[in-house]
Amino acid sequence: MTALLINPIIRIIQTARQFVRPSENAASTKFKSVNQTRSSTMSINIGMSDQQRESIAKGLSQLLANSYTLYLKTHNYHWNVRGPMFHSLHTMFETQYNELALAVDEIAERIRALGFLSPGSYSEFAALSSIKEGDSKNDAHAMIRELVEGQETIVRICREIFPLAEEAADEPTVDLLTIRMKAHEKTAWMLRVLLEK
C-alpha cells in the first residue's frame, strides 16, 4: 500500500524537477538594485526572456516604491493641510491617495505576475524611492508644490520603464504604465493650476 502511494509522488517530484531552473546572474539595468528574488522555482514561459522580465520588474519595483511614498506623503498632507484652502485640498488629497492606493496594488501584482517578489517594507521603499517624505509643517502651497514634483517623478519613472516593456512586447506592463502616466500627468496639472496667480 505504501509503495502505491510513494511511486506517484516520486514521479511528480521527478517531473517537477524538469521545470526548476538554475540561478542566473542578475540583469543589469539603470534602475536601483533591489533583492529581486524569483517567486517560484518553476520556469516561466510568457514570451519574454528572464532578463527582460527582471529588468521590467526592477523598474516596476522603483515605480512601486515611489508610488507608495507619494501615497504616504499625500495622506500626510490630507491630514495636516491648513489655511483657507483646507476643505478643497483635504478632499482633493483624499481622492489622490485613494487612487494611489489602488495603483500600488496593481503595480505590485504586475511584478508578481512577472515572477518576482514585490518590495513591501519601509526599508525597501526608502532604498528604491527618490521621492522624499512629506513634512507635516509645510504650508498648503509647499505641500502642493511637493505633490506636483512627486507626480512628475512618477511620470518620468514610467517613461524610463516604457521602452523596456515595449521592446519585450509586454503589453500588460505597457498598458499599466500608460494608465499611470495619464493619471499622474492629469493630477500634476490639477495641482499646478492651484499655484497659478
N, C-alpha and C positions, 0 to 999 in steps of 0.2 A: 504493500500500500504506500509506504513512504517513497519507494523508488518511482512509483507512478506520479507522485506529486513533485519530486525533485527534478526529474528529467525535463518536463516542460519549463520549469524555472531556469534550468541551465541553458536551454535553447533560447529563452527570452534574453538572458544575460549576454549570450554569445551574439545574438542578433543586435542587441543594443550597442555592443562594443564597436560594431561597424560604423556607427554614427558619431562616436566620440572622436574628436579631432585633437591633435597635439596643440600645445600652446604656440602662439605665433608672436612675433615681435609687434610691439605697438606701432600703429601708424603714426607718422609724424605729420602734424598739421600746424597751422598758425594759431590754433586755439590752445588755451591754457590746458595743461595736463591735469587730468583727474583720474582717479583709480577707476578706469573703465573696465570693470570686471564683467565678463560674459555672464549672462544669467542662466545659461544652460550648457551642458556638455554635448547636447545633441546638435548635429550640423544644421545650419540654417541655409536654405537654398531658396532665396526670394528674388533671384536675378541680379544681385549685387555682390561684389566681392567683399570679403571680410574687411579689407582695408577701407573700402568705400563706406560700409556700414559703420565702422569705427570712427572714421573722420566725421561723418554726419552726426553720430551720437555725441562726439566731443563738442561739436558746435552747438548741438541742442542742449547739452548739459550747461554750457555757458549761457545760453538763452534762458534756460530754466532758472538758473541762479540769479540772473539779473531780473527776470520777471518776478521771482519771489521777493527779492529785495525791494523792487518797486512796489509790489503789493503791500509789504510791511510799511514802507515809507508812506504810501497813500493812506493806509489805515491809520497810521500815527497822526497824519495831518488831518484826517477826518475827525479824530477825537480832539485834537488840540488847536484847530484853527480858531482865530479870534478876530474881532473887528466888525465893521459894518457889513462885510460880505459873508458873515458867518453862515447864515442859513443856506444861501445858494451854494457856497463852497462845501459845506458839510454834506449836502445832498449830492453834489457833483462828485466829490471824492468817494462817497459810498458807492455810487454807480460804477466808478472806475475800479475800486478794489474788488467789487463783486465780479466784474468782468475779468480781472486779472486772476482771481481765484479759480475760475473755470479754465483759463488759459494754461495755468501751471499744470493742471491735471492733464490736459491734452498733450502738452509738451512731454511730461514725464512718461505718459503712456506710449508716446511715439518712440522714445528712447528704448523702452522695454520691448516694443514690437521689433525694433532693430536688433534685439538680442543682448542688450547691455543693461546694467543696473543704473537706475536714475539716482543722481545725488539727492540727498534728502535731509542732511543735517545742517545746522547753522554753520559749522566749521567748513563743510564742503561749499556751501553757498558763499561764505565770506572769501574763500580762496578763489572762487571762479567769477565772482561778481565785480564789475567795475563801477557799479552804482553804489554810492555811499549811503549809509543810514541817514535818516532824517533827524533833524534837531527840533524837538518839540517847542523850543523857544522862538523859532523863526516867526516873523510876521507873515501875514497872508500872501503878500507879494513874493517874498523869498520862497515860500512853500510852492507857489505856482511856478516860479522860475525853475526850481529844482525838479519839479514833476515834469515840466517840459523837457528838461535835459535828460531825465530818465526815459521818457517816452522815445526821444530821439536816439538815445543809446541803443535801445532795443531794436529800433528800425535798422540801425547800422549793423548790428549783430546778425539780424535776419538776412540782410543783403550779403554778408560775408558767407553765410551758410548756403545761400540760394544756388550759386554755381556748382557747389559740390553735389547738392541734391539733383540739380538739373542734369549734370554730367552722368550721374548714376541712374538716371531715369526713375528717380524716387518720387513719383507723383504725390504720394500721401504727404511727404515732407514738404514738397513744393507748395501744395495746397495749404498746409498748415502755416508755412512762412508767409504766403500771400495774405492769408486771413489776418495774421498777426501784424504784418506791415500796415495793412489797411486800417486796422483798429488803432494802432499806435500813432499813425500819421494823423488820423482824424482827432484823436484825443489831444495830441500835441497842438494841433490847430485851435481846438476849442479852448485850451488853456492859454495859448499865446494871445488870443483875442482879448482875454481879460486883462492883459498887461498893456494894451494899447490905450493911448490917451486921446 
